[in-house]
Amino acid sequence: MFPKQPGAVVAVRENVIKEKRSAVETLVELHVRATHLINDDPKRAAKHIHKFLGQGLVPVETFEKALASPTSNFVADPHEIIAPTKIMHDFSAQIGTLKKPVPLDQLFDLSFYKEAAKK
């Protein structure tokens, strides 16, 4: 992966934004809160993650180590992934895995994060 390239993102379709805007606002608020929890208290966050992803299969300590690892980089601010997304977009186009360019300026709606970050 490229530096600062996101491994996963929160994505919502335009029709969902139009039809369920308040649900999207809540989703982004919870995403911001969860990201803060992971960064501020990875041990506590690991217990929540373990409950839904690893209970019975993966020891909670594995999640604790992963979240606290210096190679982990959890961010909620979409501003931080715009430039790396452009780099990955251009590389994908260059090697032929991206069939059609995506208008990146239309891909990110920063308003949801802006409101969630105020809370």
C-alpha positions as CSV (number, residue, x, y, z in Angstrom):
1,M,0.0,0.0,0.0
2,F,1.0,3.6,-0.5
3,P,1.9,5.8,2.4
4,K,-1.3,7.1,4.1
5,Q,-3.4,5.0,1.8
6,P,-6.6,4.0,3.6
7,G,-7.2,0.3,4.2
8,A,-10.9,0.8,4.7
9,V,-13.2,3.8,4.5
10,V,-16.8,4.7,5.3
11,A,-18.7,5.1,2.1
12,V,-22.4,6.1,1.5
13,R,-24.3,6.3,-1.7
14,E,-25.9,9.6,-2.8
15,N,-29.4,8.2,-2.6
16,V,-28.8,7.1,1.0
17,I,-27.6,10.6,1.9
18,K,-30.8,12.1,0.3
19,E,-33.2,9.6,1.9
20,K,-31.5,9.0,5.3
21,R,-29.4,12.0,6.0
22,S,-29.8,11.8,9.8
23,A,-28.7,8.2,9.7
24,V,-25.6,9.1,7.8
25,E,-24.9,11.9,10.3
26,T,-25.1,9.4,13.1
27,L,-22.9,6.9,11.3
28,V,-20.2,9.5,10.9
29,E,-20.5,10.7,14.5
30,L,-20.1,7.1,15.7
31,H,-17.2,6.6,13.3
32,V,-15.4,9.7,14.8
33,R,-16.1,8.5,18.3
34,A,-14.9,5.0,17.6
35,T,-11.7,6.3,16.0
36,H,-11.0,8.5,19.0
37,L,-11.5,5.5,21.3
38,I,-9.2,3.3,19.3
39,N,-6.5,6.0,19.4
40,D,-7.0,7.1,23.0
41,D,-7.7,3.8,24.7
42,P,-6.9,0.8,22.4
43,K,-7.2,-1.7,25.2
44,R,-10.8,-0.6,25.9
45,A,-11.6,-0.5,22.2
46,A,-10.2,-4.0,21.7
47,K,-12.8,-5.4,24.1
48,H,-15.6,-3.9,22.0
49,I,-14.1,-5.1,18.7
50,H,-13.4,-8.5,20.2
51,K,-17.1,-8.9,21.2
52,F,-18.2,-8.6,17.6
53,L,-15.3,-9.9,15.5
54,G,-13.2,-12.3,17.5
55,Q,-15.0,-13.8,20.4
56,G,-14.2,-17.4,20.6
57,L,-11.8,-17.3,17.6
58,V,-9.2,-14.6,18.3
59,P,-7.9,-13.7,21.8
60,V,-8.7,-10.1,22.9
61,E,-5.0,-9.6,23.4
62,T,-4.5,-9.9,19.6
63,F,-6.8,-7.0,19.0
64,E,-5.1,-5.0,21.8
65,K,-1.7,-5.5,20.1
66,A,-3.0,-4.7,16.7
67,L,-4.7,-1.5,17.8
68,A,-1.7,-0.3,19.7
69,S,0.8,-1.2,17.0
70,P,2.9,1.6,15.7
71,T,1.9,0.5,12.2
72,S,-1.8,1.1,12.9
73,N,-3.0,4.5,11.8
74,F,-6.7,5.1,12.5
75,V,-8.1,8.4,11.2
76,A,-11.6,9.7,10.9
77,D,-10.8,13.0,9.1
78,P,-11.4,12.5,5.4
79,H,-9.1,15.4,4.6
80,E,-6.2,13.1,5.5
81,I,-7.0,10.5,2.8
82,I,-7.9,12.8,-0.2
83,A,-4.3,13.2,-1.5
84,P,-3.4,9.5,-1.0
85,T,-6.6,8.5,-2.7
86,K,-5.6,10.6,-5.7
87,I,-2.2,8.9,-5.8
88,M,-3.8,5.5,-5.7
89,H,-6.4,6.5,-8.3
90,D,-3.7,7.7,-10.7
91,F,-1.6,4.6,-10.2
92,S,-4.6,2.3,-10.7
93,A,-5.4,4.2,-14.0
94,Q,-1.8,3.9,-15.1
95,I,-1.6,0.1,-14.6
96,G,-5.0,-0.5,-16.1
97,T,-7.0,-1.7,-13.0
98,L,-9.1,1.4,-13.0
99,K,-11.3,1.3,-16.1
100,K,-12.7,4.8,-15.9
101,P,-11.4,7.8,-14.0
102,V,-13.4,8.8,-10.9
103,P,-14.1,12.5,-10.2
104,L,-12.4,12.6,-6.8
105,D,-13.8,16.1,-6.1
106,Q,-17.2,14.5,-6.1
107,L,-16.2,11.5,-4.1
108,F,-15.8,13.2,-0.7
109,D,-18.5,15.0,1.1
110,L,-16.6,16.6,4.0
111,S,-19.7,18.3,5.5
112,F,-20.6,15.2,7.6
113,Y,-17.2,15.0,9.2
114,K,-17.1,18.8,9.8
115,E,-20.3,18.6,11.8
116,A,-19.3,15.4,13.7
117,A,-15.9,16.9,14.6
118,K,-17.7,19.8,16.4
119,K,-19.4,17.4,18.9
